[in-house]
Amino acid sequence: MFPLYSQECDATMILGRFKDKSLAPKLLLFRTNGMLCNHESNFSTTVRMKWGADIYRNLRFYAGNQGYETRRTCGSSGPVTETTDRNLLQYLKSNSGALPRNITACMFIRGQLKYHILYAKTHGECEIAHVVYTPPREGGSFRMPDIVLFRYPVLVEMVFLKTLTICVLRAVNKYRHQHGHLMVATGPLSYETKSLDLARQQCSHSCSENEKISTFISIFNAQNHFSMVAYPVAYHYDYFKERKESIENKILLVVPREVMKELMNINSVGRGGSLTCEDYAYAILDW
C-alpha cells in the first residue's frame, strides 16, 4: 500500500473501484468507477473478451513489421536463445523482404541481445551489407487507424482518459506552483498539451456535438504512437524519438487461451498479467 500519510506524499489521486471509500489526506481526485467499458452493466464479459480477440487480430496487421517487432534496440526483447533462433528463421521465411532472396548466402552472427546478418551487395560503394535484428516478438509500434479506434469503445475511452490525465496533471502543477513547489512531468506535459490544444482547435470547427467529440478524439489520437506488447518485456531503457517525451497510456486486454489458440494458433499467456495467470494477455500502449 502506498504510504498515503507519509510526509513525502504531496498529493493523492485514487482511480478505480475500491471497497474502502474512506478519503485519504491530501486527496485531489477520487474516481471510483474505473473504465466505463469495464462495467458489466455496460458491456458483458463475453463482449469484452470478443473485443480483446478482435482488436488483437486487427492491430497485428499494423504493428511492427508485418506483425513482428525486430528492431528493439533498448533491450526489451530479451536475450538471444535457441527459441529466438527458431523464431527468427520463421520470421525471415514469412517476410520475403527482410533479407535477399538467396538466404543461404547470408552469414548469421549470434550476439547476446542481437543477430548480426552479413551478405555481399551487388551494387553501391560498400561491398558488405550489415543488418541487425533483435529476437522477433509479437506486436510492435504503429499508428492507430480511426477505422479500428472507433469500432471499439474501449479504445476510444482509453484515448479520452489520456486527455483527462493531462488536465488533471496541469491542475496539479498549477496548485504546486501557487504553493511554491516544483511542478511534475513538465516535459511530457508540454508536448501533450500541444496535442490537446490542437484537437480542441480542430473540433471547434465541427458542426454537431457528435462530430465535435469524434473529431476531437481523432485529432488527438493522430498525434500519438502506439505499441502492441504481447510478450514478457525484459529489463530495458526507453528512448524518446526526437526527444519528444510523452505520458504513457496503457491498457491490458485478456483473451481466453483456447480462443487465441483457435483464432491465431497461439498457445501461450502472451505478456502475462491475467488474473488467472492462464489466459492470454497483451498490452496496448500509446506514447
N, C-alpha and C positions, 0 to 999 in steps of 0.2 A: 504493500500500500504506500502511495506517495505521502511523504510527511507533510500533510496539509497545515499542521500547526507549527512547522519549523520557521525560524526566523529568516531562513534563506528563501522562503516562499514569498514572492512578491504579489502574486495574484493566482486565482484558481478558476479553471473553466471545466465543467463536468458535462460530457456529452454521452448520451446512451441511455439504456433502460436499466434502472437500479431499484432494488427493493428499499434500500436505505436512502430516503429523500431528505434527511436532515441537512440543513445548509452548512457548508464549510465556511470558515472565516476567510475574509478577503475574496469572497466569491463575486466574480464579474459576470458570469454567464452560467445558466443551468438549463440544459435542454434534455428532456427525459425521453423523447420519443425515438431517438436514433433515426436511421434512414426510414423514410415513409414506405419505401419499397420492401422493407423487411417485415412490415406488419402483416400478420396473417389476415387481418380484416380487409386489407387492400389487395394482396396477391397471395394465393395459396403457395404452399411449399412445392407442390408439383409444378406450378407455373414458374417459380423461381429456379427450380432445378433445370427446367427446359431452357430458360434464358441462359443459364451457365453453359450448357452444351452448345446452344445455337451461337452464342457470342464467340465461344472458342473456335467453332468451325468457320465462322465468317471472318474473324480477325486473323487467323493463322495465315490466310492468303496475303494479308497486307504486312504482316510482321516480318522484320528482318529480311533475309534473302530467301524468298520462296518458303517462308515459314520457319527458318532457322537463323539463329544468331551465331555468327562465326568470326566476329571481329571485336570481341570484348576484351580490350587491352587492359582494363582495370583489374582483372583477376577474378571476376565473379563467376566465370565459367568453370573454375576449379582446375585441378592438375590433370595432366595427360595420363591416361590409364589404358589398359587393354580394352576396356569398354568403349572409351572415346575413340580408340583406333578404329574399331568396327563402325562406330557412328560416323566418323569422318569419311570412311570409304563409301558408306551408304549414302551420305550427303553428296559426295562427288559424283556418284553414279546417277543420282536423281537430278543433279543440276549440271546440265551439259555445258553451261558457260563458265563454270567455276575454274576449269583448267583446260589446257589444249586437248584436242580430240585424242591424240596418242598419249594416253596417261602413262603408258609403260616407259615413256622417255623422260619421266619426271623423277627427280631424286627427293625422297621424303626424309627429313631430319626431325627426330622427336626431341623437343625440349621439355622442360619441366611443366611449363604452362602454355606452350605454343607449338605448332607444327610449322617448320620451315620447308617450303617446297621450291626446288630449283629446276629450271629447264632452259634449253637453248632457244634463243629467239631467232627468227628468220629475217628480221629487219630491225633497223634502229642502231644507234651508236653503241648501246650496251648489249653485249653478246648473251649475257645470262639474265634471266628474269627471276626475281625472288618474290614469292608470295607467302604471306604469313596468315595462318588460320589458328583460331583458338578452338578448343573442343566444342563441336556443334551442340547447341542447346535449342530446345523448342521455344519459339517466340522471337522476340527482338523488338526493335523500335519501329514506329510507324506514325503516320498522321491519321487521326480518327476521322473517317468519312462521315458526312452527315447522314447518308443513307443507312448506316449502321447505328449511329448515335441516336437518331430519333425513332428508331424501331424498338428500342428497349428503354423503358422508363428508368431503369436502374442506372444506365449510363448518363442519361440527361440529369438525373438527380446528383450523380457524382460530380459532374461539371458545375452544376449550380451551387453545390455545397462549397466548392472551392472559392466561388465569388463571395459567399458569406464569410468564409475564413479570412479572406483579405480584408473585408470590412471590420471584422472583429479585431484583427491584429492592428489595423490602423487606429481603431478606438483605444486599444490598449496602449499603443505608443503615444497617442495624444494625452492620455491620462498620465503616463510615466513622465512625459516631457514637462507637463504642467507642475509636477511634483519634484522636478529636478533629478529624475532617474534616467539612466541610459535606456535608449529605445532598443527593441529586439527585432531581429531579422530585417534590418533596414535594406540590405542588398536585394534579397528576394522580393521584398515588398515594392521596391522602386520599379522593378520590371513588371510585376504582376499588376500594379496599379495602372501602368500604361495600357496593358491589355484590357483591364476593366473599363477604363475611360474610353478606349476605342470602341468597345462593344456598346457602351451606353450611348455614345455619339451616333453610331450607325443605326441602332434600333429606334432612335428618336425620329427617324425619317419614315418608319413603317406606319401603315395605316391603322389596322385594328390592334387590339390588345394581344390577341393570339399571335399575330405577326411580329409584334414587338418582342415578346418573350422568346419566340423561336429564333428571331434574328439575333437577339442578344446572346443566346446560348451558342449559336452557330459561329458568330464572330469571335467570341471569347475562346471557344474551343479551337478555332483555327490558329490561335497564337501559341498553342501548346503542342509539345511532342508527347507521344505515348509509348509505353513499353509493355509487352506481354512477358511475364516471367512464369515459366511452367516447370522450373527445376529448383532444387535446393541451392541457393546462392552462397558461394564461398566468400570468405573474408576479402574485401576489396576496397578500393578508393573510387569515389565518384568524381567524374570530371565534368565541368560545365562548359559546353560548347560556346565558343566566343565569349567566355567569361560571363555568360548570362545565367545568373543564379535564379532559382525558382522555388516555389513552395511545392513540395512533392505531395501528390494526392494519390491515395492507393485504396483499391477495393479488392477483396478476396472473394472469388467465386468458387463454389463447390459443386461438383457433379458426381453422382453415384459412379463408383468404379466400373460396375458392369455396363453402364451406359457408354462410358468412354471407350471401353473395350469393343463394344458393338459398333459404335459410330466411327471411331478413329483408329481402331486396333491398338489402343494404348492401354497397357495393363500396369499402371504404377499409381503413386499418390501425388504425382506432379511435384510442386514445390513443397507440399506438406502444409499442415495447418488446419485441417478439418477437425471438428470436434470429436469425431470417431477415430481419427488418425488412420482411417482405412479408405475414405473416399478420395477422389481426385480433386486437387485444389490448385488453382493458378491465380496469379495477381495481375490486375491491370493498373498501371501507374501513369499519371500524367505529370509532366515536369516542364 
